[in-house]
Amino acid sequence: MLETKNQLKSSISKVDAILEILDARLPAASANPFVNKLGQDKAWLKVLNKADLADPATTMDWLEYFRTDQNTSATAICGTQAGQATKALNECVSQIRRNKARKAKVMVVGIPNTGKSTILNTLAGKKVAKTGNVPAVTRHQQRTSLKNNIDIYDTPGILWPVIEPKERALTLAASGAISDTAIDYYEIAFFAGQLLLERYPEKLLERYTFLDRRPQDASDLIDAIGKARGCLKKGGVINYQKASELMIRDLRSGKIGQISFETPKDIESTNDTSQNN
């Protein structure tokens, strides 16, 4: 971790701009506070990736929040769409003050599983970086020369050692940014289930047509999924681990629908609580 952080700090000092990749479903939780302390003198664009999986209305709220409350340039894209990825890169490069004859150096940063390497491959038009739906696929810094005199650098996704509050860790785990071995599946599913019941109950009923009513709580939801999907042990006892895995896979893949794990109001509420304490 320390070696990666030192490498990142050194690398950022050599580039012109930062393309910070966030998960559109959790823009605050997926922002690395360490990275935000670096490169304050660089051109910077926050890219809310995986916008196709996020609640469109909430994504618009986030863009307004970053632009108005944080005075930061931000855009939302689906990283597999070449037009959207290129537009984001050009918006970032346009902020750089440089001699046009010199290459623009742009660094892609972000925590694991936000889609950094996917975006790089899309921009390059070929596979130049490893991708995968698991954290920490990128192990080393990679440089790729693109058209329009641009060099773009992909970096390993890093997480900070202590993630607080616990709700933030659970949010990251639900999205897949934290390894599934770090937190129990049932705990992740219970957290995600409560959020879905509070904010997107209609999407649960649409996805799980076997539900004849709105579940009372997340435990009731996981119980129903286990029974309907045959996640049973001997004697008809529900295998909560398998039922939880099924729900989390549906959530991450977008099968439950376009949902957002957090809103700007959640962040404002957390800040108010911290200040009062």
N, C-alpha and C positions, 0 to 999 in steps of 0.2 A: 504494500500500500504506500509506504513512504517513498520507495523508489519511483513508483508510478506518479505520485504527486509531484516529486521533484522534477521528473522528466516533463510532466505537463507544464509546470511553471516555466521551465527553460524553453520549451517549445512555443508557448504562447508569446513569449517575448520576441520571437522571430517572425511572427505573422502580422498581417494587416487587419484581419477581421476574424470575428468569432461567429460561427453558426451554431447556436446552442439548440440542441434537439430535445424537446420535452414531449411527454406523452399528453396528447390533447385531452385525455380523460382525467388526468391528474397533473396539471401544469405546475402547481406549487410543490406537491410531494416529489415530483420527478426532477426538480431543480436542485443541483448539487451546490450547497452553500460554499464549498471550497472553491469551486470554479468561479462563482460569482464575485469572489474577492480578487480574482486575477483579471488582467487585461482590461482594466477600467478605462484605459486610454485608447482602446481599440474600437473599430466599428463593430457593432453587435446587433444580431438579429435573433430573436427567440422564435423558433419554429415549432408550432404545435402540431406534431406529427400524429398519424393515425386518426386524423379528423373524421375519417369515414366510420370509425368505431364509437366516436363521442357524440353526445347530445348536441346537435347543431346550435340550439338556442344558448346553451351554456358556453359553448365555444365562442360564440359572438360576445358573450359577457366577459370572457377571459381576455379576448383581444382588446376590448374597450378598457378593461382594467389595466392591462400592461401599458397601453398607449396613453391613457389619461392619468391614472393614479401613479404609475411607475415611470412614466415618460420614457418608455422603452419601445423600440420598434418590434413588432410581432406580426406573424402571419400563421395561418393554419393550412396544412396540406395533407394529402395522402402520399406518402413517400414513394409509392410504386408508380405514380403518375408523373411522367417525364415533364410535361408542361408545368405542373405545379412545383416540382422540385427545382426546375430551371428558373422559374420566376422568383422563387425564394432566394436562390443563390445570387441572381442578378440584383435583387433588392439589397442584399447584404453588400455586394461588391460596389454598388452605387454610392455607398457611404464612405468608401475609401478615398482619401486624398493622395493621389500618386501621379507620377509620370506614366502616361498610358503605354509607353514603350516597355515599362517594367512589369513583370508578372505580378498579379495580385495573389497574395498568399492568404488562403482562408482555412481556418481550422474548425473541424466539426467536433463538438464536445457534447457530453451528455452521460447520464447514468446508463447502466446495462439495460438492454431490451427496449430502448426507445426508438430504434430503427435507424441508427446512424449509418451503419454499413449498407443497409437497404437503399438509403438515399444516395449514398456515394455510388453504388452500382447503377442506380437509375440515371444519375448525372453523367456517368461515364458511358452509359449505353452498353455495358458489358459487366461481367462479374469480375470485380477487382478486389473485393473484400468479402470475407466469410460472413454469412448471415445465419440466423437461426432463432427460433422462438424460445431461447433460453438465455439467461444472463451471461455476460462476459465472454461472448464469442470472439470479439476482437482482442487479441493479446498484445499486439505491438503497434506502434505508430506506423501508418502507411501513407505514402504520398502518391497522388495521381495527378497527372497533367491533363487539364481539360481544354476545350476550345476557348477562344476569346482571351487567351493569355492568362489563364487562371491555374494555379496549383492549389489543390485541396488536400488537406491532411485529415486522416481518420485516426482517432485515438482510442485506447482502451477505455471502456466504461468503468468508472470507479464509484463506489459508494463510500460514505463516511462511516467510521467505526461504530458510532453510537447513533441510532436513529430514534429520535423522540419528537413528539409523544408516541405512544405505542400505536395509536390510530394511524399515524403516518407509515409506520412499518407495515401494518396490516394492509393499508392502501397499496403500497408498493408490492407487497406479496400477492395481492389479488390481481394486480396487473401483470405479474410475472417478472418484475424487476429484481426481486429477491429470490434466491434459490428456494425451491419447494421443500428442501430439506431443512431450511432454517426455521420455519414455523409450521406447526401442525395444520394439515389440510382442513380438519374440521373447524379449527379456530378461524382460519381464513374464510371458509365458506360461511360460517356463522356471522362474521363481520360483514361480508359482502351481501349475504341474504338479508340482514337487517336493513342495510342501505337500500337495497332493491325494493323491499317491502314499503319503506318510507317514501321513496321517491319515484319508483317505477313499477308499482304493483300491476298495472295493466299489461306491461311487457312480460311479466312473469306468467300471467294468465294466458297470454298469446303464445308463449313458447311452450309452456307445460299445460297442454290442453286437458290433461288428466285431472287437473285441479278443478274441483267443483265449487270451490270457494277460495277466498283470500286466506292464506295461511295466517295463523295467529302470530307467529314469530318465526325467526330463522330456523329454529330447531324443528318446528312443525313443517316448514318448507323442505328441509333436507330429508326429513322422515318420509314425506310424500314422494320425493324424487326417488329415494331408495326403494320404496315399495313398488312404484310404477316401473322402474327400470331394472328390477330384478337384482338389486344389490343386497343379496341376502346371504346369511351364513346358515349353518345347520340349525334346524328348528325354526326357520323363518325369522331369525333375528336380523335386523337391518345392519348391513356393513356400512357404518357411517363414513369410513375412510373412502370407500369407493363412491358412495353417493356424493360426498363432498368434492371428490375429484371430477366427477361428471359435471357438476354445477359450475365449478371453476373453469373447466375447459369450455363450456358453453359461453361463459361470461367473457373470457379472453378472446374467443374467436368471433365474437359479435353475434352469436346465434340468439342471444337474449334480446338483442337490439342495440341501438345506439344509446349508450349511457355514459354519464360522467360521474366520477367518484367524488369530485369536490367542485365547489363553486367559489367565486370571489367572496361571497358573503361568509362562507365557512372560514376563510382565511382572516377576514376582518373580525369575526367572532373570536377566533383563537387569539388574535393579537390583543383584543380588548380584555380577554380573560387573563392573559399573561401580564398585562400592565396593571390590572387590578390586584393581582397576586404579588 
